[in-house]
Amino acid sequence: MKSRTLWSAIAFIAIACAPASAQQPSEGDKSEEAVETTGEKSNLDEVICRTSKATGSRVRTSKRCLTRRQWTVEQAQNRRDIDRAQTSRGTSD
């Protein structure tokens, strides 16, 4: 009987804590950014490392280090892909 009460208490605590963890930002909303600079490099050659959490995991993270120029190119490509997907929505080829 005591073990049943103990498990009930553990389940109650887990359920009570669940909404707080469910409200944490997703991968796109939360990413840490660390900047590594060397004195003589230009601003576009500055290395920026971003850490992002994997969707569906509280533990797994990935770290990507690119130059500022590479991040800009990637962001522009992502923007083009999104625009293309939004403008082609509802049309068939």
Phi, psi and omega in degrees: 000322180295322180293326178294319177295319179298313180295325177295319179295318178296317179297319179298316179296318180297318179291322180294328181275344185300314182299327179294319180283334180288339182270004179290146181297153180280183184302316182291331183279329187236113172215136179272145182231126177240137183248127175251120182238151170238143189310317190261359180285149176286168183298326182284340180265006179291132181273129180238126179253130179240134178250129179229149180273143177286141179295131178087007180225140177267346187250315188291127176230159175229145182239128179236131178243119177223164175284163179302322179297316180293322177296321180296316179297316180296319179295319178296319178296317178298319179297317178297318180297318179294314179300317180297318180293323181287324180283333180270000180295131177088355177252151178243144180261000000 
